[in-house]
Amino acid sequence: MSGWDIDPVGVSTVLGKVGAVMGDGSGDGLTGSTNNGLTSLSDAMSASGSGVVNTAVSELFDQISNLSQQMTSKTVRATVGCSEAVQAYIDGDTEMAERAQSRVGGTTGIEL
């Protein structure tokens, strides 16, 4: 035994909280807030009436949009990877238990 153990329910709880913080892209959550901010920047570009301001806001829009996409993508990959790793851990535990049980199941005549 390595001295550590994974709590699948605890991991699931944490992953659920990460999902809630990230949001679904609308309204609440980080992705929704980012989308709302990008919409506001787009509105500001349209309303500026100035080529210089429009260019500056456009560059800011592109930068924030790119960083937001990277952040969301990395968070999703990390969350999925964590979930898959925990499932592999559970599957491994189940397989080890089944093997141990099958080995014990073939033993007869044990007297204690």
N, C-alpha and C positions, 0 to 999 in steps of 0.2 A: 504494500500500500504506500502510495506516495505522500500521504499526509494531507491531501486536499481533496475536496469533493465539490461538485457543481450542484447548485440548487436550481433545477430547471424552472420551478415556479418563480423563484426570485429573479432569475434571468428574464423570464417572460414578463414579469412586472416592470422591470427596468426598460425592456424593449418597448413595452406599451407606453411608458412615460416618454421615451424618446420620440415615438410616433406622435404622441399628443403635442409635444413641443414643436415638432417639425410641422404638423398640420397637413392638410390635404390640398393646400394651394389656394383655398378660399377662406376668407374671414380670418379666424384665429390661427395661431401658430406662426412659426417663423416663415414658412413659405408664403402664407397668405399675407403677412405683414410686408414681406419683400415684394410680392406682386403688387400690393397696394402702393408701396413706395415707388416702384418702377412706373406705375400708371401715373402717379403724381408728377414724376420727372417728365414723362411723355407729355402730359398736359402743360407743364412749364415750358417745354420746348415749343409747343404749338402757340402758346400765349406770349412768348417773349417778344416777338416782332423784331428781334435783333439777330443778325447772322452770327455775331461773335458769341453772344449768350447761347444761342441755339447750338453752336458748335461745341462750346464748353459743356453744356448740359448733356449733349449727345455723347460726348466722350465719357462723362461720368456715368450715364445710363449704360453704356456698353461695358464699362468696368464693373459696375455693381451687378449687372445681369450675368456676366461671365463668372464672377466670384460666387454668386448665388447658385448658379447651376453646378459649379464644382463642389460647393459645400453640400448641396442636396444630394448629388450623386455619390459623394464619399460617404455621407451618412447612411444612405440607403444600402450601399455596398457593405458597410461595416455592420449594419443591423442584420442584413440577410446572412452575412458570413457568420456572425455570432449565433444566429438562430440555427443555421446548418451545423455548426460545430457542436452546439448543445444537443441537437438531434442525433448526431453521430455518436456522441458520448452516451446518450440514452440507449441507442441501438447496440453499442458495444457492451454496455452493462447487461442488456437483455440477452444478448448472444452468450456472454460468459455465464450467466445464470442458467440458461438452457443447457449449455454444455455440462456444467457441473451437475445439474439435475439428471441429465441423461446418464452420466457416469455413475451416479449414486443409484439410479433406478435399476441398473443391471446387477446390483449386489444383493445376494440373498444369503440367508443363514447367519447373519451377524448376531452374536450373542454378547450381551453386555453384562 
